[in-house]
Every structure is written in structure tokens, then in C-alpha cells.
Amino acid sequence: MIPVNPHLLATSSPPIPEAQAWATRYKGDLGPLVDLAQAVPGYPPHPDILEALASAAASPLMARYGAILGDADLRGAYAAHVSATFGCRIASGEVAVTSGCNQAFFIAAMALAKAGDAILLPSPWYFNHKMTLDMLGIEARAVPALAEDGFIPDPDHIAAAIDGRVRAVVLISPNNPTGAVYPPETVRAIFKVCHERRVALILDETYRDFLSDAGAKPHGLFDEPDWRETLVELYSFSKSFCVPGHRLGAVIAGEDFLGEFAKVMDCLQICAPRAGQHALAATLEPMAAWREENRREIVARADGFRAAVAQLDGWKLDAIGAYFAFLRHPFDAPAATVAEALAVERGVLCLPGSYFGPGNERHLRIAFANADRAAIETLPDRFRGLSMR
């Protein structure tokens, strides 16, 4: 084999294909496969979004290069949307559009840290965040978030883990994989730690549009007069607009930081996909009522999953939130063994907790938002009778 960067060789392979392979061995005895693995919207885009995408894709203008940090129409529309959501003033120059939220994180990490530096990840972590840091030669320093605390990270533990090598702290709220929603006071306390210690706070809010409390402000960080010195906020359009294949995410940060961010973006992709940018700029506000209907549907699916687990002996919901649940299984077996058995024997595909860092062998990650309520109602019958031979 051609010699490869040793950091890349030491990086884990993408885990979801392994789980998807288990599902190919399910014979269909209990009905169609219930896919609770990858976080994808369980319903299609609105027809108006599809029409806007088709129209934009047919335009010769959209086939040209665009601005590195995103087209002005989407940057302006998203800045206005966030300003209204948080009751603050975000300028369009404080917005960057990326090819998905994973790319936003990759560029942010590269812009903040060099090989040999460290970035703190509360554990359980999102495996793509860990993979990104590993391949960049950046230490992914785990700070355990415990089940008995609802998987909410402790600001004091964050502070204790910061030393001279740490360049950033990563938070995901609502969390992937646990579903935990971090209280605003916790987010603010960690922001204060980061600001005082002069490290960045990367806050991934991919799932914030699916909070159970409609209209509630997730946090008050944009009210902080010095937020631009510390905060790098990430977002994905994939879930709310049901367009994961069009790869569109966003970053909010100070303009000075985005100037450095743009250097990486220019080398990595030059600009995010333009047809999607144009379509979302045109539909971001007109789709507000549709997105609210979808939020209510996801909340109902969460309630349905709670009710399903309540019917099971030995299984325990240790956390559930906007898109995910972290489910404790009752077996004396590795999480991957349990997840494989569920997929092959019971037709339920989910991810083992071990995919999200050490110490999670007793848990499965459930992406309940993928399944409709009728499928969720079948889960108690599928979980019952599962055994580890």
C-alpha cells in the first residue's frame, strides 16, 4: 500500500457501515426493518423545497463558483433567523455556510488547533468529532459525562481538564449520542470557563430545532458582550429541511475568526453547494410552519419511544432528547453484541454505545426520529425475548 499519514491509519473507520451490514442478515420474520441507526429525517423534504432545489440546479449561475463563506442571500437569511430565535443581533458577516456540519467542525478544529494540541470532548462523544481530531493529530481529551448526571457535562470537570495544550471545548446540545439537552446555566458556566481560560467553545446545535419546548431560547450566549472572543456555533440544515444529501451547514463566529476559517474552506472546497444555498435562502422563513409541524412530530416520537421502553423489563432510558435516546440494555454482553443481535434477530437497527467512546458498553444509541410512530409501537414486541446466546 502507498504510505499513508500515520494519524489517518490510527483513526477508526466510519462505524455506521458495520452496523448496516448487520441488517442485511435480518430475514424479515418480524416485519420490515426498523432503522434507528443513522440520524436522518424520517420524512421527505417539503415539495416547495424540492421545487426550489430543482429550479436553482437548473440555473447556469449556480454552476459557477460562489463566495468562500457562502452566498450572501443565505448568510443574510440565516443571520436574521438566528437573531430572531435568540433575540440578539447577528450580522451576516458573522455567518459562514459549509458543506454540512461535519465540515464545519473539521474546519473549526483545524483553524483552532494544530497537531499536538488538545480539544476537550465530553464523553460519550460524536464519533466523527473524535475521528476528525485523530486524523489531524489533535488529542481528543475525554471528559466523562455521567449517566447519573443525565449525561450533562460538569463545568468543574471541564475546567480541571484544561491545561496549556487545550485549544477548545466541544459541546453538542441537544446531544448526539445521548439526546441530553444541556441547561442554559450549564452552557453559560462552561462558556465562562472557556472565556476565562482563553480557549474556544465549539457549540454544535445541529438538533436545536427539535427541542420539546417550542420557542424556548436554548441559551443566552449571544447576549454575552464578548461572545465573539470565545464562541464558535455550529448548525446543520440537514435535519430541519430534510436535505442531508445536499450537505449544508453553518457557523456563527466573530468575523476575525471567520477570516481564518475561510483559508481552510478555500483549500478544502472553495464554497458550499450553491443550488442548495439558494433554495434554502428562499424557503427558510416560508417553511417555518412546516418545520414546526415536524418538530411536534419528533416530540411525539420521543414520547412514543418513552412509552415503548416503559413496557420492557430490565431496559432503562438514561437520556432522551431532541433526536436520540441512550438506552441501557440488561445484558452482561458488549454493546456491539447486543446491537448485532437486535438487528439480525429482531429487525431493529441501532448503534452500540461503544461507538461513542469507552465506558459505554451498557448502552445503545437510538435515533428514534428516523421511525414513524407506528414502527415505534412495534418495538416492545421486538425487544422482548432477545437473548444473548
Contacts in CASP RR format, 6 or more apart in sequence:
PFRMAT RR
TARGET T0000
AUTHOR 0000-0000-0000
METHOD contacts of the structure
MODEL  1
MIPVNPHLLATSSPPIPEAQAWATRYKGDLGPLVDLAQAVPGYPPHPDIL
EALASAAASPLMARYGAILGDADLRGAYAAHVSATFGCRIASGEVAVTSG
CNQAFFIAAMALAKAGDAILLPSPWYFNHKMTLDMLGIEARAVPALAEDG
FIPDPDHIAAAIDGRVRAVVLISPNNPTGAVYPPETVRAIFKVCHERRVA
LILDETYRDFLSDAGAKPHGLFDEPDWRETLVELYSFSKSFCVPGHRLGA
VIAGEDFLGEFAKVMDCLQICAPRAGQHALAATLEPMAAWREENRREIVA
RADGFRAAVAQLDGWKLDAIGAYFAFLRHPFDAPAATVAEALAVERGVLC
LPGSYFGPGNERHLRIAFANADRAAIETLPDRFRGLSMR
5 135 0 8 1.000
7 115 0 8 1.000
7 134 0 8 1.000
7 135 0 8 1.000
7 136 0 8 1.000
7 137 0 8 1.000
8 135 0 8 1.000
10 134 0 8 1.000
11 131 0 8 1.000
11 134 0 8 1.000
11 135 0 8 1.000
12 127 0 8 1.000
12 130 0 8 1.000
12 131 0 8 1.000
12 134 0 8 1.000
14 131 0 8 1.000
15 127 0 8 1.000
15 351 0 8 1.000
15 355 0 8 1.000
16 37 0 8 1.000
16 38 0 8 1.000
16 351 0 8 1.000
19 37 0 8 1.000
19 339 0 8 1.000
19 343 0 8 1.000
19 349 0 8 1.000
19 350 0 8 1.000
19 351 0 8 1.000
19 352 0 8 1.000
19 355 0 8 1.000
20 37 0 8 1.000
20 349 0 8 1.000
22 339 0 8 1.000
22 340 0 8 1.000
22 343 0 8 1.000
22 344 0 8 1.000
22 349 0 8 1.000
23 33 0 8 1.000
23 35 0 8 1.000
23 343 0 8 1.000
23 344 0 8 1.000
23 347 0 8 1.000
23 349 0 8 1.000
25 343 0 8 1.000
25 344 0 8 1.000
26 33 0 8 1.000
26 343 0 8 1.000
26 344 0 8 1.000
26 345 0 8 1.000
26 347 0 8 1.000
28 347 0 8 1.000
30 346 0 8 1.000
30 347 0 8 1.000
30 378 0 8 1.000
30 381 0 8 1.000
30 382 0 8 1.000
31 347 0 8 1.000
32 375 0 8 1.000
33 343 0 8 1.000
33 347 0 8 1.000
33 348 0 8 1.000
33 349 0 8 1.000
34 347 0 8 1.000
34 348 0 8 1.000
34 349 0 8 1.000
34 371 0 8 1.000
34 375 0 8 1.000
34 376 0 8 1.000
34 378 0 8 1.000
34 379 0 8 1.000
34 382 0 8 1.000
35 349 0 8 1.000
35 370 0 8 1.000
35 371 0 8 1.000
36 348 0 8 1.000
36 349 0 8 1.000
36 350 0 8 1.000
36 366 0 8 1.000
36 367 0 8 1.000
36 368 0 8 1.000
36 370 0 8 1.000
36 371 0 8 1.000
37 349 0 8 1.000
37 350 0 8 1.000
37 351 0 8 1.000
37 367 0 8 1.000
37 370 0 8 1.000
38 367 0 8 1.000
38 370 0 8 1.000
39 176 0 8 1.000
39 239 0 8 1.000
39 323 0 8 1.000
39 324 0 8 1.000
39 367 0 8 1.000
39 369 0 8 1.000
39 370 0 8 1.000
40 238 0 8 1.000
40 244 0 8 1.000
40 367 0 8 1.000
40 370 0 8 1.000
41 238 0 8 1.000
41 239 0 8 1.000
41 242 0 8 1.000
41 244 0 8 1.000
41 294 0 8 1.000
41 369 0 8 1.000
41 370 0 8 1.000
42 242 0 8 1.000
42 369 0 8 1.000
42 370 0 8 1.000
42 371 0 8 1.000
42 372 0 8 1.000
43 242 0 8 1.000
43 294 0 8 1.000
43 297 0 8 1.000
44 50 0 8 1.000
44 242 0 8 1.000
45 53 0 8 1.000
45 241 0 8 1.000
45 242 0 8 1.000
45 243 0 8 1.000
46 242 0 8 1.000
46 283 0 8 1.000
46 287 0 8 1.000
46 290 0 8 1.000
48 283 0 8 1.000
48 286 0 8 1.000
48 287 0 8 1.000
49 241 0 8 1.000
49 242 0 8 1.000
49 243 0 8 1.000
49 279 0 8 1.000
49 280 0 8 1.000
49 283 0 8 1.000
49 287 0 8 1.000
52 278 0 8 1.000
52 279 0 8 1.000
52 280 0 8 1.000
52 282 0 8 1.000
52 283 0 8 1.000
53 243 0 8 1.000
53 246 0 8 1.000
53 275 0 8 1.000
53 276 0 8 1.000
53 279 0 8 1.000
55 279 0 8 1.000
56 62 0 8 1.000
56 274 0 8 1.000
56 275 0 8 1.000
56 276 0 8 1.000
56 278 0 8 1.000
56 279 0 8 1.000
57 275 0 8 1.000
59 275 0 8 1.000
59 278 0 8 1.000
62 274 0 8 1.000
62 275 0 8 1.000
62 278 0 8 1.000
63 274 0 8 1.000
64 274 0 8 1.000
65 270 0 8 1.000
65 271 0 8 1.000
66 270 0 8 1.000
66 271 0 8 1.000
66 274 0 8 1.000
67 271 0 8 1.000
68 262 0 8 1.000
68 265 0 8 1.000
68 266 0 8 1.000
68 270 0 8 1.000
68 271 0 8 1.000
69 75 0 8 1.000
69 93 0 8 1.000
69 95 0 8 1.000
69 96 0 8 1.000
69 97 0 8 1.000
69 258 0 8 1.000
69 259 0 8 1.000
69 261 0 8 1.000
69 262 0 8 1.000
69 265 0 8 1.000
70 96 0 8 1.000
70 97 0 8 1.000
70 271 0 8 1.000
70 272 0 8 1.000
70 277 0 8 1.000
71 97 0 8 1.000
71 271 0 8 1.000
71 274 0 8 1.000
71 277 0 8 1.000
71 278 0 8 1.000
71 281 0 8 1.000
72 92 0 8 1.000
73 277 0 8 1.000
73 278 0 8 1.000
73 281 0 8 1.000
73 282 0 8 1.000
74 97 0 8 1.000
74 277 0 8 1.000
74 278 0 8 1.000
74 280 0 8 1.000
74 281 0 8 1.000
74 284 0 8 1.000
75 92 0 8 1.000
75 93 0 8 1.000
75 95 0 8 1.000
75 96 0 8 1.000
75 97 0 8 1.000
76 92 0 8 1.000
76 95 0 8 1.000
76 281 0 8 1.000
77 280 0 8 1.000
77 281 0 8 1.000
77 284 0 8 1.000
77 285 0 8 1.000
78 95 0 8 1.000
78 97 0 8 1.000
78 235 0 8 1.000
78 250 0 8 1.000
78 284 0 8 1.000
79 90 0 8 1.000
79 91 0 8 1.000
79 92 0 8 1.000
79 93 0 8 1.000
79 94 0 8 1.000
79 95 0 8 1.000
79 252 0 8 1.000
81 284 0 8 1.000
81 285 0 8 1.000
82 88 0 8 1.000
82 90 0 8 1.000
82 95 0 8 1.000
82 222 0 8 1.000
82 252 0 8 1.000
83 89 0 8 1.000
83 90 0 8 1.000
85 215 0 8 1.000
85 217 0 8 1.000
86 217 0 8 1.000
86 220 0 8 1.000
86 222 0 8 1.000
86 223 0 8 1.000
87 217 0 8 1.000
87 222 0 8 1.000
88 222 0 8 1.000
88 223 0 8 1.000
90 222 0 8 1.000
90 252 0 8 1.000
91 255 0 8 1.000
93 255 0 8 1.000
93 258 0 8 1.000
94 228 0 8 1.000
94 252 0 8 1.000
94 253 0 8 1.000
94 254 0 8 1.000
94 255 0 8 1.000
94 258 0 8 1.000
95 250 0 8 1.000
95 251 0 8 1.000
95 252 0 8 1.000
96 104 0 8 1.000
96 250 0 8 1.000
96 251 0 8 1.000
96 253 0 8 1.000
96 258 0 8 1.000
96 261 0 8 1.000
96 262 0 8 1.000
96 265 0 8 1.000
97 248 0 8 1.000
97 249 0 8 1.000
97 250 0 8 1.000
97 272 0 8 1.000
97 277 0 8 1.000
98 104 0 8 1.000
98 107 0 8 1.000
98 248 0 8 1.000
98 249 0 8 1.000
98 250 0 8 1.000
98 251 0 8 1.000
98 265 0 8 1.000
98 272 0 8 1.000
99 247 0 8 1.000
99 248 0 8 1.000
99 249 0 8 1.000
99 269 0 8 1.000
99 272 0 8 1.000
99 273 0 8 1.000
100 236 0 8 1.000
100 237 0 8 1.000
100 238 0 8 1.000
100 247 0 8 1.000
100 248 0 8 1.000
100 249 0 8 1.000
100 272 0 8 1.000
101 204 0 8 1.000
101 206 0 8 1.000
101 234 0 8 1.000
101 235 0 8 1.000
101 236 0 8 1.000
101 238 0 8 1.000
101 249 0 8 1.000
101 250 0 8 1.000
102 128 0 8 1.000
102 132 0 8 1.000
103 247 0 8 1.000
103 249 0 8 1.000
103 268 0 8 1.000
103 269 0 8 1.000
104 234 0 8 1.000
104 235 0 8 1.000
104 249 0 8 1.000
104 250 0 8 1.000
104 251 0 8 1.000
105 128 0 8 1.000
105 129 0 8 1.000
105 132 0 8 1.000
105 170 0 8 1.000
105 202 0 8 1.000
105 204 0 8 1.000
105 234 0 8 1.000
106 132 0 8 1.000
106 268 0 8 1.000
107 251 0 8 1.000
107 261 0 8 1.000
107 264 0 8 1.000
107 265 0 8 1.000
107 268 0 8 1.000
108 168 0 8 1.000
108 200 0 8 1.000
108 202 0 8 1.000
108 232 0 8 1.000
108 234 0 8 1.000
108 251 0 8 1.000
108 261 0 8 1.000
109 119 0 8 1.000
109 132 0 8 1.000
109 133 0 8 1.000
109 136 0 8 1.000
109 138 0 8 1.000
109 168 0 8 1.000
109 202 0 8 1.000
110 136 0 8 1.000
110 264 0 8 1.000
111 257 0 8 1.000
111 260 0 8 1.000
111 261 0 8 1.000
111 263 0 8 1.000
111 264 0 8 1.000
112 119 0 8 1.000
112 167 0 8 1.000
112 168 0 8 1.000
112 200 0 8 1.000
112 202 0 8 1.000
112 232 0 8 1.000
113 119 0 8 1.000
113 136 0 8 1.000
113 138 0 8 1.000
113 167 0 8 1.000
113 168 0 8 1.000
114 138 0 8 1.000
115 136 0 8 1.000
115 137 0 8 1.000
115 138 0 8 1.000
116 137 0 8 1.000
116 138 0 8 1.000
116 139 0 8 1.000
116 165 0 8 1.000
117 138 0 8 1.000
117 139 0 8 1.000
117 165 0 8 1.000
117 166 0 8 1.000
117 167 0 8 1.000
118 138 0 8 1.000
118 139 0 8 1.000
118 140 0 8 1.000
118 141 0 8 1.000
118 163 0 8 1.000
118 165 0 8 1.000
118 166 0 8 1.000
118 167 0 8 1.000
119 133 0 8 1.000
119 138 0 8 1.000
119 139 0 8 1.000
119 140 0 8 1.000
119 141 0 8 1.000
119 166 0 8 1.000
119 167 0 8 1.000
119 168 0 8 1.000
119 169 0 8 1.000
119 170 0 8 1.000
119 202 0 8 1.000
120 141 0 8 1.000
120 142 0 8 1.000
120 143 0 8 1.000
120 158 0 8 1.000
120 161 0 8 1.000
120 162 0 8 1.000
120 166 0 8 1.000
120 168 0 8 1.000
120 169 0 8 1.000
120 170 0 8 1.000
121 129 0 8 1.000
121 130 0 8 1.000
121 133 0 8 1.000
121 140 0 8 1.000
121 141 0 8 1.000
121 142 0 8 1.000
121 143 0 8 1.000
121 170 0 8 1.000
122 142 0 8 1.000
122 143 0 8 1.000
122 144 0 8 1.000
122 145 0 8 1.000
122 153 0 8 1.000
122 158 0 8 1.000
122 170 0 8 1.000
122 171 0 8 1.000
122 172 0 8 1.000
123 142 0 8 1.000
123 143 0 8 1.000
123 144 0 8 1.000
123 145 0 8 1.000
123 356 0 8 1.000
123 357 0 8 1.000
123 358 0 8 1.000
123 359 0 8 1.000
123 360 0 8 1.000
124 145 0 8 1.000
124 151 0 8 1.000
124 177 0 8 1.000
124 178 0 8 1.000
124 326 0 8 1.000
124 353 0 8 1.000
124 356 0 8 1.000
124 357 0 8 1.000
124 360 0 8 1.000
124 363 0 8 1.000
125 140 0 8 1.000
125 142 0 8 1.000
125 170 0 8 1.000
125 356 0 8 1.000
125 357 0 8 1.000
126 172 0 8 1.000
126 176 0 8 1.000
126 177 0 8 1.000
126 204 0 8 1.000
126 356 0 8 1.000
127 355 0 8 1.000
127 356 0 8 1.000
127 357 0 8 1.000
129 140 0 8 1.000
129 170 0 8 1.000
129 172 0 8 1.000
130 140 0 8 1.000
130 357 0 8 1.000
133 139 0 8 1.000
133 140 0 8 1.000
134 140 0 8 1.000
138 167 0 8 1.000
139 165 0 8 1.000
141 161 0 8 1.000
141 166 0 8 1.000
142 357 0 8 1.000
142 358 0 8 1.000
143 153 0 8 1.000
143 154 0 8 1.000
143 157 0 8 1.000
143 158 0 8 1.000
143 161 0 8 1.000
144 157 0 8 1.000
145 151 0 8 1.000
145 152 0 8 1.000
145 153 0 8 1.000
145 154 0 8 1.000
145 178 0 8 1.000
145 180 0 8 1.000
147 318 0 8 1.000
147 319 0 8 1.000
147 326 0 8 1.000
147 328 0 8 1.000
147 363 0 8 1.000
150 178 0 8 1.000
150 180 0 8 1.000
150 318 0 8 1.000
150 319 0 8 1.000
151 175 0 8 1.000
151 178 0 8 1.000
151 179 0 8 1.000
151 180 0 8 1.000
151 318 0 8 1.000
151 319 0 8 1.000
151 326 0 8 1.000
152 180 0 8 1.000
152 182 0 8 1.000
152 183 0 8 1.000
152 186 0 8 1.000
153 171 0 8 1.000
153 182 0 8 1.000
153 186 0 8 1.000
153 190 0 8 1.000
155 186 0 8 1.000
155 189 0 8 1.000
155 190 0 8 1.000
155 192 0 8 1.000
155 193 0 8 1.000
158 169 0 8 1.000
158 190 0 8 1.000
158 193 0 8 1.000
159 193 0 8 1.000
159 197 0 8 1.000
162 169 0 8 1.000
162 193 0 8 1.000
162 197 0 8 1.000
162 199 0 8 1.000
166 197 0 8 1.000
166 199 0 8 1.000
167 199 0 8 1.000
167 200 0 8 1.000
168 194 0 8 1.000
168 199 0 8 1.000
168 200 0 8 1.000
168 201 0 8 1.000
168 202 0 8 1.000
168 232 0 8 1.000
169 190 0 8 1.000
169 193 0 8 1.000
169 194 0 8 1.000
169 199 0 8 1.000
169 200 0 8 1.000
169 201 0 8 1.000
169 202 0 8 1.000
170 202 0 8 1.000
170 204 0 8 1.000
171 182 0 8 1.000
171 187 0 8 1.000
171 190 0 8 1.000
171 201 0 8 1.000
171 202 0 8 1.000
171 203 0 8 1.000
171 204 0 8 1.000
172 203 0 8 1.000
172 204 0 8 1.000
172 205 0 8 1.000
172 206 0 8 1.000
173 180 0 8 1.000
173 181 0 8 1.000
173 182 0 8 1.000
173 187 0 8 1.000
173 203 0 8 1.000
173 204 0 8 1.000
173 205 0 8 1.000
173 208 0 8 1.000
173 218 0 8 1.000
173 219 0 8 1.000
174 180 0 8 1.000
174 181 0 8 1.000
174 205 0 8 1.000
174 207 0 8 1.000
174 208 0 8 1.000
174 210 0 8 1.000
174 211 0 8 1.000
174 321 0 8 1.000
174 322 0 8 1.000
174 323 0 8 1.000
174 324 0 8 1.000
175 181 0 8 1.000
175 182 0 8 1.000
175 319 0 8 1.000
175 321 0 8 1.000
175 324 0 8 1.000
176 204 0 8 1.000
176 206 0 8 1.000
176 207 0 8 1.000
176 323 0 8 1.000
176 324 0 8 1.000
177 324 0 8 1.000
177 326 0 8 1.000
177 351 0 8 1.000
177 353 0 8 1.000
177 355 0 8 1.000
177 356 0 8 1.000
177 365 0 8 1.000
178 318 0 8 1.000
178 319 0 8 1.000
178 324 0 8 1.000
178 325 0 8 1.000
178 326 0 8 1.000
178 365 0 8 1.000
179 207 0 8 1.000
179 319 0 8 1.000
179 320 0 8 1.000
179 321 0 8 1.000
179 322 0 8 1.000
179 323 0 8 1.000
179 324 0 8 1.000
179 325 0 8 1.000
179 326 0 8 1.000
180 319 0 8 1.000
180 321 0 8 1.000
180 326 0 8 1.000
181 211 0 8 1.000
181 218 0 8 1.000
181 321 0 8 1.000
181 322 0 8 1.000
182 219 0 8 1.000
184 217 0 8 1.000
184 218 0 8 1.000
184 219 0 8 1.000
184 220 0 8 1.000
187 203 0 8 1.000
187 218 0 8 1.000
187 219 0 8 1.000
187 220 0 8 1.000
187 221 0 8 1.000
188 219 0 8 1.000
188 220 0 8 1.000
188 221 0 8 1.000
188 224 0 8 1.000
190 201 0 8 1.000
191 201 0 8 1.000
191 221 0 8 1.000
191 224 0 8 1.000
191 227 0 8 1.000
191 230 0 8 1.000
191 231 0 8 1.000
194 200 0 8 1.000
194 201 0 8 1.000
194 230 0 8 1.000
195 201 0 8 1.000
195 224 0 8 1.000
195 226 0 8 1.000
195 229 0 8 1.000
195 230 0 8 1.000
199 230 0 8 1.000
200 230 0 8 1.000
200 231 0 8 1.000
200 232 0 8 1.000
201 221 0 8 1.000
201 230 0 8 1.000
201 231 0 8 1.000
201 232 0 8 1.000
202 232 0 8 1.000
202 234 0 8 1.000
203 219 0 8 1.000
203 221 0 8 1.000
203 231 0 8 1.000
203 232 0 8 1.000
203 233 0 8 1.000
203 234 0 8 1.000
204 234 0 8 1.000
205 218 0 8 1.000
205 233 0 8 1.000
205 234 0 8 1.000
205 235 0 8 1.000
206 234 0 8 1.000
206 235 0 8 1.000
206 236 0 8 1.000
206 238 0 8 1.000
206 239 0 8 1.000
207 239 0 8 1.000
207 322 0 8 1.000
207 323 0 8 1.000
207 324 0 8 1.000
208 218 0 8 1.000
208 235 0 8 1.000
208 322 0 8 1.000
209 239 0 8 1.000
209 240 0 8 1.000
209 291 0 8 1.000
209 295 0 8 1.000
210 239 0 8 1.000
210 240 0 8 1.000
210 294 0 8 1.000
210 295 0 8 1.000
210 298 0 8 1.000
210 299 0 8 1.000
210 322 0 8 1.000
210 323 0 8 1.000
210 369 0 8 1.000
211 218 0 8 1.000
211 295 0 8 1.000
211 322 0 8 1.000
212 299 0 8 1.000
212 302 0 8 1.000
212 321 0 8 1.000
212 322 0 8 1.000
214 292 0 8 1.000
214 295 0 8 1.000
214 296 0 8 1.000
221 227 0 8 1.000
221 231 0 8 1.000
221 233 0 8 1.000
222 231 0 8 1.000
224 231 0 8 1.000
228 253 0 8 1.000
228 254 0 8 1.000
228 255 0 8 1.000
228 256 0 8 1.000
228 257 0 8 1.000
231 252 0 8 1.000
231 253 0 8 1.000
232 251 0 8 1.000
232 252 0 8 1.000
232 253 0 8 1.000
232 257 0 8 1.000
233 251 0 8 1.000
233 252 0 8 1.000
233 253 0 8 1.000
234 249 0 8 1.000
234 250 0 8 1.000
234 251 0 8 1.000
235 249 0 8 1.000
235 250 0 8 1.000
235 251 0 8 1.000
235 252 0 8 1.000
236 248 0 8 1.000
236 249 0 8 1.000
236 250 0 8 1.000
237 243 0 8 1.000
237 246 0 8 1.000
237 248 0 8 1.000
237 249 0 8 1.000
237 250 0 8 1.000
237 280 0 8 1.000
238 244 0 8 1.000
238 245 0 8 1.000
238 246 0 8 1.000
238 247 0 8 1.000
238 248 0 8 1.000
238 249 0 8 1.000
239 323 0 8 1.000
240 291 0 8 1.000
240 294 0 8 1.000
241 280 0 8 1.000
241 283 0 8 1.000
241 287 0 8 1.000
241 291 0 8 1.000
242 294 0 8 1.000
243 276 0 8 1.000
243 280 0 8 1.000
246 273 0 8 1.000
246 275 0 8 1.000
246 276 0 8 1.000
247 272 0 8 1.000
247 273 0 8 1.000
248 272 0 8 1.000
248 273 0 8 1.000
248 276 0 8 1.000
248 277 0 8 1.000
248 280 0 8 1.000
249 272 0 8 1.000
251 258 0 8 1.000
251 261 0 8 1.000
253 261 0 8 1.000
265 271 0 8 1.000
298 322 0 8 1.000
298 323 0 8 1.000
298 369 0 8 1.000
300 373 0 8 1.000
301 368 0 8 1.000
301 369 0 8 1.000
301 371 0 8 1.000
301 372 0 8 1.000
301 373 0 8 1.000
301 376 0 8 1.000
302 320 0 8 1.000
302 321 0 8 1.000
302 322 0 8 1.000
302 325 0 8 1.000
302 368 0 8 1.000
302 369 0 8 1.000
304 368 0 8 1.000
304 373 0 8 1.000
304 376 0 8 1.000
304 377 0 8 1.000
305 320 0 8 1.000
305 325 0 8 1.000
305 366 0 8 1.000
305 368 0 8 1.000
305 376 0 8 1.000
305 379 0 8 1.000
306 317 0 8 1.000
306 320 0 8 1.000
308 376 0 8 1.000
308 377 0 8 1.000
308 379 0 8 1.000
308 380 0 8 1.000
309 315 0 8 1.000
309 316 0 8 1.000
309 317 0 8 1.000
309 325 0 8 1.000
309 327 0 8 1.000
311 380 0 8 1.000
312 380 0 8 1.000
312 383 0 8 1.000
312 384 0 8 1.000
313 330 0 8 1.000
314 330 0 8 1.000
315 327 0 8 1.000
315 328 0 8 1.000
315 329 0 8 1.000
315 330 0 8 1.000
315 383 0 8 1.000
316 327 0 8 1.000
316 328 0 8 1.000
317 325 0 8 1.000
317 326 0 8 1.000
317 327 0 8 1.000
317 328 0 8 1.000
318 326 0 8 1.000
318 327 0 8 1.000
318 328 0 8 1.000
318 363 0 8 1.000
319 325 0 8 1.000
319 326 0 8 1.000
320 326 0 8 1.000
320 368 0 8 1.000
322 369 0 8 1.000
323 367 0 8 1.000
323 368 0 8 1.000
323 369 0 8 1.000
324 365 0 8 1.000
324 366 0 8 1.000
324 367 0 8 1.000
324 368 0 8 1.000
324 369 0 8 1.000
325 365 0 8 1.000
325 366 0 8 1.000
325 368 0 8 1.000
326 353 0 8 1.000
326 363 0 8 1.000
326 364 0 8 1.000
326 365 0 8 1.000
326 366 0 8 1.000
327 350 0 8 1.000
327 363 0 8 1.000
327 364 0 8 1.000
327 365 0 8 1.000
327 366 0 8 1.000
328 362 0 8 1.000
328 363 0 8 1.000
329 335 0 8 1.000
329 338 0 8 1.000
329 362 0 8 1.000
329 363 0 8 1.000
329 364 0 8 1.000
331 337 0 8 1.000
331 338 0 8 1.000
331 388 0 8 1.000
332 388 0 8 1.000
333 388 0 8 1.000
334 352 0 8 1.000
334 354 0 8 1.000
334 361 0 8 1.000
335 352 0 8 1.000
335 353 0 8 1.000
335 354 0 8 1.000
335 360 0 8 1.000
335 361 0 8 1.000
335 362 0 8 1.000
335 363 0 8 1.000
335 364 0 8 1.000
336 352 0 8 1.000
336 354 0 8 1.000
337 388 0 8 1.000
338 352 0 8 1.000
338 364 0 8 1.000
338 386 0 8 1.000
338 388 0 8 1.000
339 350 0 8 1.000
339 351 0 8 1.000
339 352 0 8 1.000
339 364 0 8 1.000
341 386 0 8 1.000
341 387 0 8 1.000
341 388 0 8 1.000
342 348 0 8 1.000
342 349 0 8 1.000
342 350 0 8 1.000
342 364 0 8 1.000
342 382 0 8 1.000
342 383 0 8 1.000
342 386 0 8 1.000
343 349 0 8 1.000
343 350 0 8 1.000
345 386 0 8 1.000
346 382 0 8 1.000
346 383 0 8 1.000
346 386 0 8 1.000
347 382 0 8 1.000
348 379 0 8 1.000
348 382 0 8 1.000
348 383 0 8 1.000
350 364 0 8 1.000
350 365 0 8 1.000
350 366 0 8 1.000
350 367 0 8 1.000
351 364 0 8 1.000
351 365 0 8 1.000
351 367 0 8 1.000
352 360 0 8 1.000
352 361 0 8 1.000
352 363 0 8 1.000
352 364 0 8 1.000
352 365 0 8 1.000
353 360 0 8 1.000
353 361 0 8 1.000
353 363 0 8 1.000
353 364 0 8 1.000
353 365 0 8 1.000
354 360 0 8 1.000
354 361 0 8 1.000
355 365 0 8 1.000
356 365 0 8 1.000
368 376 0 8 1.000
END
